Amino acid sequence: MKYKYGPLVWNCNNDDDESGNFYWYGDPCVGYDEIGIPIDSRGFQCLSMDSPVHPLYQPKETSFHSQLDAHLPTIADFTAWFEEHFLNIDDMKTARLILSWWEKQPKHGTQNALWKQAINTYRTKQRLVAELWPDLAK
């Protein structure tokens, strides 16, 4: 069984099937935790918080997006981790992953209302990406 979270598909060190895209050298995955991240037999997550798809990821580089009243991670901030793990994710997919990460973050002040308004207005993350990162939509 292949374990998945976001764009990641686990290859564990005892796995004969290497069809995944993310190599995990810790204990093998045996299930999922309450937020859907693969876990090992001791209940530890098989994804580092250094991964930008982890809900507790702390971005190193952000840019302000007034439409959401939020500092979102930059494309480069997310891309660096994927490149280090030999994963090819295009900028459009990266932007959608940033929105998926943002969706899981606690919102403060007007952020929750602005997020709901953006989702209702644009209906899809693809359309919202075009608004927040217009250069990617070209």
KEKE-440136 format. One record per residue: residue number from 0; residue in three letters; z, x, y of N, C-alpha, C, O, CB in turn. Coordinates in steps of 0.2 Angstrom, whole numbers. Each point is the difference from the previous one (the first is absolute). Glycine has a CB too. Example, Ala and Ser with C-alpha at 12.3 -4.5 7.8 and 13.67 -1.06 7.14 Angstrom:
<lumdrens>
[lumdren 0; 'ALA'; [39; 66; -28]; [0; -4; 6]; [0; 4; 6]; [3; 5; -1]; [3; -14; -5]]
[lumdren 1; 'SER'; [-10; 7; 11]; [1; 4; 6]; [3; -4; 5]; [1; 3; 6]; [-11; 3; -9]]
</lumdrens>
This chain:
<lumdrens>
[lumdren 0; 'MET'; [0; 4; -6]; [0; -4; 6]; [0; 4; 6]; [4; 5; 1]; [2; -14; -7]]
[lumdren 1; 'LYS'; [-10; 8; 11]; [-1; 3; 6]; [5; -3; 5]; [-1; -6; 1]; [-11; 10; -3]]
[lumdren 2; 'TYR'; [16; -1; 6]; [4; -2; 5]; [-4; 0; 7]; [-3; 6; 1]; [14; -3; -8]]
[lumdren 3; 'LYS'; [-10; -8; 11]; [-4; 0; 6]; [5; -2; 6]; [4; -4; -1]; [-15; 2; -5]]
[lumdren 4; 'TYR'; [9; 5; 12]; [3; -2; 6]; [-4; 2; 6]; [-2; 6; 1]; [14; -5; -6]]
[lumdren 5; 'GLY'; [-14; -6; 9]; [-5; 1; 5]; [-7; 3; -3]; [-2; -3; -5]; [11; 5; 13]]
[lumdren 6; 'PRO'; [-11; 3; -5]; [-6; 3; -3]; [1; 5; -6]; [-4; 3; -3]; [-1; -4; 14]]
[lumdren 7; 'LEU'; [12; 2; -12]; [1; 5; -5]; [1; -3; -7]; [2; -5; -2]; [4; 11; 10]]
[lumdren 8; 'VAL'; [-9; -2; -13]; [0; -1; -7]; [3; 6; -4]; [-3; 5; 1]; [-7; -14; 0]]
[lumdren 9; 'TRP'; [16; 8; -4]; [3; 6; -2]; [-3; 3; -7]; [-2; -4; -4]; [12; -1; 9]]
[lumdren 10; 'ASN'; [-10; 12; -5]; [-1; 4; -6]; [7; 3; -1]; [2; 4; 4]; [-15; -2; -2]]
[lumdren 11; 'CYS'; [16; -3; -7]; [6; 4; -2]; [-1; 5; -4]; [-5; 1; -4]; [11; -11; 5]]
[lumdren 12; 'ASN'; [-1; 15; -2]; [-1; 6; -3]; [0; -1; -8]; [-3; 5; -3]; [9; 1; 12]]
[lumdren 13; 'ASN'; [-5; -12; -12]; [0; -1; -7]; [-6; -5; -1]; [0; -3; -6]; [12; 5; 4]]
[lumdren 14; 'ASP'; [-16; -3; 7]; [-6; -5; -1]; [-6; 3; -2]; [-3; 5; 3]; [8; -11; 6]]
[lumdren 15; 'ASP'; [-8; 4; -15]; [-6; 2; -2]; [-6; -3; 4]; [-5; 3; 1]; [10; -2; -12]]
[lumdren 16; 'ASP'; [-4; -7; 14]; [-5; -3; 4]; [1; 3; 7]; [4; -2; 4]; [-4; -9; -11]]
[lumdren 17; 'GLU'; [-5; 14; 10]; [0; 3; 7]; [-5; -3; 4]; [-3; 3; 5]; [6; 8; -10]]
[lumdren 18; 'SER'; [-3; -18; 4]; [-5; -4; 5]; [3; -2; 6]; [-3; -2; 5]; [-2; -2; -15]]
[lumdren 19; 'GLY'; [12; 6; 11]; [3; -1; 7]; [-2; 5; 5]; [-4; 4; -1]; [14; -9; -5]]
[lumdren 20; 'ASN'; [-7; 4; 12]; [-2; 5; 6]; [6; 3; 2]; [-1; 4; 5]; [-8; -11; -2]]
[lumdren 21; 'PHE'; [15; 6; -5]; [6; 3; 3]; [4; 3; -6]; [3; -4; -5]; [-3; -5; 15]]
[lumdren 22; 'TYR'; [1; 15; -10]; [3; 4; -5]; [8; 0; 2]; [2; 3; 5]; [-12; 4; -8]]
[lumdren 23; 'TRP'; [14; -9; -2]; [7; 0; 1]; [3; 4; -6]; [-1; -1; -6]; [1; -11; 11]]
[lumdren 24; 'TYR'; [4; 17; -2]; [2; 5; -5]; [8; -1; -2]; [3; 4; -3]; [-11; 4; 8]]
[lumdren 25; 'GLY'; [11; -13; -2]; [7; -2; -2]; [0; -4; -7]; [-5; 0; -3]; [8; 0; 16]]
[lumdren 26; 'ASP'; [2; -3; -14]; [1; -4; -6]; [-5; -5; 0]; [-2; -3; 6]; [14; 5; -7]]
[lumdren 27; 'PRO'; [-15; -4; -4]; [-5; -5; -1]; [2; -7; 3]; [6; -2; 0]; [-11; 8; -10]]
[lumdren 28; 'CYS'; [0; -10; 13]; [2; -7; 2]; [1; -4; -6]; [-3; 0; -5]; [-4; 2; 15]]
[lumdren 29; 'VAL'; [12; -7; -9]; [1; -5; -5]; [0; -7; 2]; [0; -5; -4]; [7; 14; -2]]
[lumdren 30; 'GLY'; [-7; -10; 13]; [0; -7; 3]; [-1; 1; 7]; [-2; 5; 3]; [9; -9; -13]]
[lumdren 31; 'TYR'; [-5; -2; 13]; [0; 0; 8]; [7; -2; 2]; [3; -4; -3]; [-16; 1; 3]]
[lumdren 32; 'ASP'; [14; 5; 6]; [6; -2; 4]; [-1; -7; 3]; [-5; -3; 0]; [9; 15; 1]]
[lumdren 33; 'GLU'; [1; -14; 3]; [0; -7; 3]; [-6; 0; 6]; [-2; -5; 2]; [14; 4; -5]]
[lumdren 34; 'ILE'; [-14; 7; 5]; [-5; 0; 6]; [-7; 2; -3]; [-5; 1; 3]; [14; 1; 5]]
[lumdren 35; 'GLY'; [-9; -1; -15]; [-7; 1; -3]; [-2; 7; -1]; [-5; 1; -2]; [2; -11; 7]]
[lumdren 36; 'ILE'; [8; 15; -4]; [-1; 7; -1]; [1; 2; -7]; [6; -2; -2]; [-3; 4; 14]]
[lumdren 37; 'PRO'; [-7; 1; -15]; [1; 3; -7]; [7; 4; 0]; [2; 4; 4]; [-14; -4; -7]]
[lumdren 38; 'ILE'; [16; -1; -3]; [6; 3; -1]; [0; 3; -7]; [-4; -2; -4]; [10; -6; 12]]
[lumdren 39; 'ASP'; [-1; 13; -8]; [0; 4; -7]; [6; -4; -4]; [3; -5; 2]; [-7; 16; 3]]
[lumdren 40; 'SER'; [6; -8; -11]; [5; -3; -4]; [7; 0; 3]; [4; -4; -2]; [-11; 8; -8]]
[lumdren 41; 'ARG'; [8; 0; 15]; [7; 0; 3]; [0; -4; 6]; [5; -1; 4]; [-4; 12; -8]]
[lumdren 42; 'GLY'; [-7; -15; 6]; [0; -4; 6]; [-2; 3; 6]; [0; -3; 5]; [8; -4; -11]]
[lumdren 43; 'PHE'; [-10; 14; 6]; [-2; 3; 6]; [-8; -1; 1]; [-4; -1; -4]; [13; 10; 2]]
[lumdren 44; 'GLN'; [-10; -10; 9]; [-7; -1; 2]; [-4; 6; -2]; [2; 6; 1]; [2; -14; 8]]
[lumdren 45; 'CYS'; [-10; 6; -11]; [-5; 6; -2]; [-5; 1; 6]; [-6; 1; -1]; [7; -4; -11]]
[lumdren 46; 'LEU'; [2; 2; 18]; [-4; 1; 6]; [4; 3; 6]; [5; -3; 1]; [-13; -6; -4]]
[lumdren 47; 'SER'; [7; 15; 5]; [4; 3; 5]; [-1; -4; 7]; [-5; -3; 1]; [3; 14; -7]]
[lumdren 48; 'MET'; [7; -11; 10]; [0; -3; 6]; [-4; 4; 5]; [-1; -2; 6]; [12; -2; -8]]
[lumdren 49; 'ASP'; [-14; 10; 0]; [-5; 3; 4]; [-7; -3; 0]; [-4; 2; 4]; [11; 9; -6]]
[lumdren 50; 'SER'; [-7; -15; -3]; [-7; -4; -1]; [-1; -5; 6]; [5; -4; 1]; [-5; 6; -14]]
[lumdren 51; 'PRO'; [-5; -2; 16]; [-1; -5; 5]; [0; -7; -2]; [0; -5; 4]; [-6; 13; 3]]
[lumdren 52; 'VAL'; [5; -9; -13]; [0; -7; -3]; [7; -3; -2]; [1; -6; -1]; [-13; 8; -3]]
[lumdren 53; 'HIS'; [16; 3; 4]; [7; -2; -1]; [3; -4; 6]; [-1; 2; 5]; [3; 8; -13]]
[lumdren 54; 'PRO'; [1; -16; 7]; [3; -4; 5]; [5; 4; 5]; [1; -1; 6]; [-3; -9; -13]]
[lumdren 55; 'LEU'; [5; 15; 4]; [5; 4; 4]; [-3; 7; 3]; [4; 4; 3]; [5; -9; -10]]
[lumdren 56; 'TYR'; [-15; 5; 7]; [-4; 6; 3]; [2; 0; 7]; [0; -5; 4]; [-9; 5; -13]]
[lumdren 57; 'GLN'; [10; 6; 12]; [1; 1; 7]; [-6; 4; 2]; [0; 6; -1]; [13; -6; 0]]
[lumdren 58; 'PRO'; [-17; -3; 5]; [-6; 4; 3]; [2; 6; 4]; [5; 0; 4]; [-11; -11; -4]]
[lumdren 59; 'LYS'; [2; 16; 0]; [1; 6; 4]; [-4; -1; 7]; [2; 3; 5]; [0; 4; -16]]
[lumdren 60; 'GLU'; [-7; -11; 11]; [-5; 0; 5]; [-1; -8; 1]; [-3; -3; -4]; [-2; 15; 3]]
[lumdren 61; 'THR'; [6; -14; 7]; [-1; -8; 1]; [-5; 0; 7]; [0; 4; 4]; [11; -8; -10]]
[lumdren 62; 'SER'; [-13; -2; 6]; [-4; -2; 7]; [2; -7; 1]; [1; -4; -4]; [-11; 12; 2]]
[lumdren 63; 'PHE'; [11; -10; 9]; [2; -6; 2]; [-6; -5; 0]; [-5; 1; 2]; [14; 4; 5]]
[lumdren 64; 'HIS'; [-7; -11; -10]; [-5; -6; 0]; [3; -6; 3]; [5; -3; -2]; [-10; 7; -8]]
[lumdren 65; 'SER'; [3; -5; 16]; [3; -5; 5]; [-1; -7; -4]; [5; -5; 1]; [-7; 12; 9]]
[lumdren 66; 'GLN'; [-3; -8; -14]; [-1; -7; -3]; [6; -2; -4]; [1; -6; -1]; [-14; 8; 1]]
[lumdren 67; 'LEU'; [16; 3; -3]; [6; -1; -5]; [6; 3; 4]; [6; -1; -4]; [-13; 2; -6]]
[lumdren 68; 'ASP'; [7; 1; 16]; [6; 3; 3]; [3; 5; -5]; [6; 0; -1]; [-4; -10; 8]]
[lumdren 69; 'ALA'; [-6; 15; -10]; [3; 4; -5]; [-4; 7; 0]; [-6; 1; 2]; [9; -11; -9]]
[lumdren 70; 'HIS'; [1; 15; 5]; [-2; 6; -2]; [-2; 1; -7]; [4; 0; -4]; [3; 5; 13]]
[lumdren 71; 'LEU'; [-14; -5; -11]; [-2; 0; -6]; [-2; 7; -2]; [-2; 4; 4]; [-2; -16; -4]]
[lumdren 72; 'PRO'; [5; 14; -7]; [-2; 6; -2]; [-8; 1; 2]; [-4; -4; 0]; [13; 5; -9]]
[lumdren 73; 'THR'; [-11; 5; 11]; [-7; 2; 1]; [-4; 0; -7]; [3; 1; -5]; [0; 5; 16]]
[lumdren 74; 'ILE'; [-9; -6; -10]; [-4; 1; -6]; [1; 7; -3]; [1; 0; -6]; [-10; -8; 10]]
[lumdren 75; 'ALA'; [9; 13; 0]; [1; 7; -2]; [7; 0; -4]; [1; 4; -4]; [-8; 0; 14]]
[lumdren 76; 'ASP'; [12; -7; -7]; [7; 0; -3]; [-1; -2; -8]; [3; 3; -4]; [3; -5; 16]]
[lumdren 77; 'PHE'; [-9; -4; -13]; [-1; -2; -7]; [-4; 4; -4]; [1; 2; -6]; [1; -13; 10]]
[lumdren 78; 'THR'; [-8; 13; -1]; [-5; 4; -3]; [2; 7; -3]; [-2; 2; -6]; [-6; -8; 13]]
[lumdren 79; 'ALA'; [13; 9; -4]; [2; 6; -2]; [3; 0; -7]; [-1; 4; -4]; [3; -1; 16]]
[lumdren 80; 'TRP'; [2; -8; -13]; [4; -1; -7]; [-6; -1; -5]; [1; 3; -5]; [10; -7; 10]]
[lumdren 81; 'PHE'; [-15; 0; -4]; [-5; -2; -5]; [-5; 7; -1]; [-1; 1; -6]; [1; -13; 10]]
[lumdren 82; 'GLU'; [-1; 16; 1]; [-4; 6; -1]; [4; 5; -4]; [-3; 3; -5]; [-3; -5; 15]]
[lumdren 83; 'GLU'; [13; 2; -9]; [4; 5; -4]; [0; -2; -7]; [1; 4; -5]; [6; -2; 15]]
[lumdren 84; 'HIS'; [-8; -8; -12]; [0; -3; -7]; [-7; -1; -2]; [-1; -4; -5]; [12; -1; 7]]
[lumdren 85; 'PHE'; [-16; 8; 1]; [-7; 0; -2]; [-3; -7; -1]; [-3; -2; -5]; [5; 12; -1]]
[lumdren 86; 'LEU'; [1; -15; 10]; [-3; -7; 0]; [-4; -1; 6]; [2; 2; 6]; [8; -6; -12]]
[lumdren 87; 'ASN'; [-16; 1; 5]; [-5; -1; 5]; [1; -8; 2]; [-2; -4; -3]; [-6; 13; -1]]
[lumdren 88; 'ILE'; [11; -10; 10]; [0; -6; 3]; [-3; 0; 7]; [2; 4; 4]; [9; -6; -10]]
[lumdren 89; 'ASP'; [-16; -2; 7]; [-4; 0; 6]; [5; -3; 6]; [5; -3; -2]; [-16; 2; -4]]
[lumdren 90; 'ASP'; [9; 2; 12]; [4; -2; 6]; [1; -7; 0]; [6; -2; 2]; [-10; 12; 4]]
[lumdren 91; 'MET'; [-1; -14; -8]; [1; -8; 1]; [6; -2; -5]; [4; -4; 1]; [-17; 3; 2]]
[lumdren 92; 'LYS'; [12; 4; -9]; [5; -2; -5]; [7; 3; 2]; [5; -3; -1]; [-13; 3; -8]]
[lumdren 93; 'THR'; [8; 6; 12]; [7; 3; 3]; [3; -5; 5]; [6; -1; 0]; [-11; 13; -2]]
[lumdren 94; 'ALA'; [0; -15; 6]; [3; -4; 5]; [3; -6; -3]; [5; -3; 2]; [-14; 7; 6]]
[lumdren 95; 'ARG'; [6; -7; -13]; [2; -6; -3]; [7; 2; -4]; [5; -4; 0]; [-17; -1; -2]]
[lumdren 96; 'LEU'; [13; 11; -1]; [6; 2; -3]; [5; 1; 6]; [6; -2; -2]; [-12; 8; -7]]
[lumdren 97; 'ILE'; [5; -4; 15]; [4; 0; 5]; [3; -7; 2]; [6; -1; 1]; [-12; 11; 4]]
[lumdren 98; 'LEU'; [2; -15; -5]; [2; -7; 1]; [4; -2; -5]; [5; -4; 1]; [-15; 2; 5]]
[lumdren 99; 'SER'; [8; 4; -13]; [5; -3; -5]; [7; 4; 0]; [5; -4; -1]; [-16; 2; -6]]
[lumdren 100; 'TRP'; [11; 8; 9]; [6; 3; 1]; [4; -3; 6]; [6; -2; -1]; [-11; 13; -3]]
[lumdren 101; 'TRP'; [2; -13; 9]; [3; -3; 6]; [3; -7; -2]; [5; -2; 3]; [-13; 8; 5]]
[lumdren 102; 'GLU'; [4; -9; -12]; [2; -7; -2]; [7; 0; -3]; [4; -5; 0]; [-16; 2; -2]]
[lumdren 103; 'LYS'; [14; 9; -2]; [6; 0; -3]; [6; 3; 4]; [5; 1; -2]; [-12; 1; -8]]
[lumdren 104; 'GLN'; [5; 0; 16]; [5; 2; 5]; [4; -5; 3]; [-2; -5; 2]; [-5; 15; 0]]
[lumdren 105; 'PRO'; [14; -8; 0]; [3; -5; 4]; [-3; -1; 7]; [-2; 6; 3]; [13; -3; -10]]
[lumdren 106; 'LYS'; [-11; -8; 10]; [-3; -1; 6]; [6; -1; 5]; [5; -4; -1]; [-16; -1; -4]]
[lumdren 107; 'HIS'; [10; 7; 11]; [5; -1; 6]; [-3; -3; 6]; [-6; 1; 1]; [12; 9; -5]]
[lumdren 108; 'GLY'; [-2; -14; 7]; [-3; -3; 7]; [-5; -4; -2]; [0; -5; -4]; [3; 15; 11]]
[lumdren 109; 'THR'; [-9; -9; -3]; [-6; -5; -1]; [-4; 2; -6]; [-5; -3; -1]; [5; 1; 14]]
[lumdren 110; 'GLN'; [1; 7; -16]; [-4; 3; -5]; [-2; -5; -6]; [-6; -1; -2]; [11; 12; 5]]
[lumdren 111; 'ASN'; [0; -15; -5]; [-1; -5; -5]; [-5; -5; 2]; [-4; -2; -4]; [16; 4; -1]]
[lumdren 112; 'ALA'; [-11; -5; 11]; [-4; -5; 2]; [-7; 3; 2]; [-5; -4; -2]; [15; -2; 7]]
[lumdren 113; 'LEU'; [-11; 12; -3]; [-6; 3; 1]; [-4; 1; -6]; [-6; -1; -1]; [10; 6; 11]]
[lumdren 114; 'TRP'; [0; -3; -15]; [-3; 1; -7]; [-3; -6; -3]; [-6; -1; -2]; [14; 10; 0]]
[lumdren 115; 'LYS'; [-4; -15; 2]; [-2; -6; -2]; [-6; -3; 4]; [-5; -2; -3]; [17; 0; -1]]
[lumdren 116; 'GLN'; [-12; 3; 10]; [-5; -2; 4]; [-7; 4; -1]; [-5; -3; -1]; [13; 0; 10]]
[lumdren 117; 'ALA'; [-7; 9; -10]; [-6; 5; -2]; [-3; -3; -7]; [-6; 0; -1]; [11; 10; 8]]
[lumdren 118; 'ILE'; [-1; -11; -12]; [-2; -2; -7]; [-3; -7; 1]; [-6; -1; -3]; [15; 8; -3]]
[lumdren 119; 'ASN'; [-6; -11; 10]; [-3; -7; 1]; [-7; 0; 3]; [-5; -3; -1]; [16; -2; 1]]
[lumdren 120; 'THR'; [-11; 10; 5]; [-6; 0; 5]; [-6; 4; -4]; [-6; -3; 0]; [13; 3; 10]]
[lumdren 121; 'TYR'; [-6; 5; -14]; [-5; 4; -3]; [-1; -2; -7]; [-5; 2; -3]; [8; 7; 11]]
[lumdren 122; 'ARG'; [2; -12; -11]; [-1; -3; -7]; [0; 5; -6]; [3; -1; -5]; [-9; -8; 10]]
[lumdren 123; 'THR'; [3; 15; -3]; [0; 5; -6]; [2; 7; 4]; [-1; 1; 6]; [-8; -7; -13]]
[lumdren 124; 'LYS'; [11; 10; 2]; [2; 7; 3]; [-6; 4; 2]; [0; 4; 5]; [9; -4; -13]]
[lumdren 125; 'GLN'; [-15; -2; 5]; [-6; 4; 2]; [-2; -2; 7]; [-2; 5; 4]; [-2; -6; -16]]
[lumdren 126; 'ARG'; [5; -5; 14]; [-2; -2; 7]; [5; 3; 5]; [-1; 2; 6]; [-4; -13; -10]]
[lumdren 127; 'LEU'; [12; 11; 2]; [5; 3; 4]; [-1; 7; 1]; [1; 3; 5]; [7; -12; -9]]
[lumdren 128; 'VAL'; [-11; 13; -1]; [-1; 7; 0]; [-6; 1; 6]; [1; 4; 4]; [2; -2; -16]]
[lumdren 129; 'ALA'; [-8; -7; 12]; [-5; 1; 5]; [3; -1; 7]; [-3; 3; 5]; [-5; -7; -14]]
[lumdren 130; 'GLU'; [13; 0; 10]; [3; -1; 6]; [4; 6; 2]; [0; 3; 6]; [0; -15; -8]]
[lumdren 131; 'LEU'; [4; 15; -3]; [5; 5; 2]; [-3; 7; 0]; [2; 4; 4]; [7; -11; -9]]
[lumdren 132; 'TRP'; [-14; 8; 1]; [-4; 6; 0]; [-7; -1; 0]; [-4; 0; -4]; [12; 5; -3]]
[lumdren 133; 'PRO'; [-10; -7; 14]; [-7; -2; 1]; [-6; 6; -2]; [-5; -2; -2]; [10; -5; 11]]
[lumdren 134; 'ASP'; [-3; 13; -9]; [-4; 5; -2]; [-2; 0; -7]; [-5; 2; -2]; [10; 5; 11]]
[lumdren 135; 'LEU'; [-1; -10; -13]; [-1; 0; -8]; [-5; -5; -1]; [-3; 0; -6]; [14; 4; 4]]
[lumdren 136; 'ALA'; [-11; -9; 6]; [-5; -6; -1]; [-7; 1; 1]; [-4; -4; -2]; [14; -3; 5]]
[lumdren 137; 'LYS'; [-11; 13; 0]; [-7; 2; 2]; [-4; 2; -6]; [-6; 1; 1]; [9; 2; 10]]
</lumdrens>
